[in-house]
């Protein structure tokens, strides 16, 4: 299977300014990840402190696999 995850250089210009959501915000203030559902079921992620910067774009299935992988402990090495 070929990876379809890619990035855009200018999230606001390329994907629009509206409908970005902050599903979670940590104790670090306003610095968090924003997510946006795109046409065709793709998902975009960007840094809230840099809305005009890059965004990572993936399919719904790729996001589902990533979330399951983290639930299964795949990212535990990042916090241990």
PyMOL commands that set and color helices and strands:
alter all, ss='L'
color gray80, all
select helices_A, chain A and resi 11-15+39-41+48-50+60-71+76-78
alter helices_A, ss='H'
color red, helices_A
select strands_A, chain A and resi 6-8+33-37+43-47+55-58
alter strands_A, ss='S'
color yellow, strands_A
deselect
rebuild
show_as cartoon
